[in-house]
Amino acid sequence: MLRCGQMILAQALVLRHLGRAWRWGKDEIPPEEYMKILHCFLDRKDSCYSIHQMAQMGVGEGKSVGEWYGPNTVAQVLKKLALFDDWNSLAVYVSMDNTVVIEDIKMLCKLSSRNRLKASPCGPSDQKGIGEALAQCATQSPGGSLGLCPHPPSSWKPLLLIIPLRMGINHINPVYIKALKECFKMPQSLGVLGGKPNLAYYFIGYIGDELIYLDPHTTQTVVEPEGNGSVDDQSYHCQRTPRRMKVMNLDPSVALGFFCKNEVDFDSWCTLVQQEILKKRTLRMFELVEKHPPHWPPFVPPTKPDVQTTGAEFIESTDKLFESEEEFEILNV
């Protein structure tokens, strides 16, 4: 599930920097933004979204290093790590109680954009903590030269919206299947985090009554950047036909992912949800409300914690992330 969380976030970053029309080519020279995105996910303690950083940040969510994660826990981890990431500059909203609050999201995205730091020079990380690690990931070019935080302040911070759901008790309720398919068709869709019992998958679409997914359960050789900062990225892409499974075999615990680059994009998503999810279904997957529910605690946008490290640098090797060979196989892609 940690790897699936990395995949859905990486897709959001590709949309954020390169656009949905961009496609990876095996023999093509990739844009610089693409290489910087890859550096964020290397299996190194100083990479901002590495397996080390995610596992250690999960400790704050009550998950010891090596424990199994669910979709909601991974979503909370991504929300926390994104606070340190000025280059990608995402506002991450994780819905609560199956309810998406428009007022809270607009407050989050607009407040975050006003609080964004102006461009400032950044140097290489000395691996002392997460702040330095994310500063390097965010602002240093793959070749190692110093750079400036490239995104000037705007009126809207790009939104990564994650909606954890439970679409049944022990099995998925068939009444939700059509709505789930509609979510895949939305232009803002990032896919779905989910799987089968004890198996996490990243779902990216559907054909008929089958879901298309990427499977992280493949052990591959670790990737190290070359001297010029380039990365052998072959194993980062699915070069075989994606797998499929019957939608009724899906575990009912999932998390929907969406990316809205600007406010117009978010308003368009809200309209689609109203038309395709809420008005056409008697039993709704989730609720979309305009105002913050009065019986809820006040919405407080998250802020960057005053910490120097997640503790990821104290993990001596990736072996310490896993308590069994089965977990190692699941997480070590």
Secondary structure, DSSP 4 states (H G I P E B T S, - for coil): -HHHHHHHHHHHHHHHHT-TT----TTSPPPHHHHHHHHTTSSSTTSTTSHHHHHHHGGGGT--TT----HHHHHHHHHHHHTT-TTT--EEEE-BTTEEEHHHHHHHHHHHHHHPPPP-EE----SS-HHHHHHHHHH--TTS--EE------S---EEEEEEEE-BSSSB-GGGHHHHHHHHHSTTEEEEEEEETTEEEEEEEEETTEEEEE------PPP---TTS----GGGS--SPPEEEEGGGS-SEEEEEEEESSHHHHHHHHHHIIIIIISS-SS-SSEEESS--TTSPPP------S-S--SGGG--SGGGG-SSHHHHHHH--
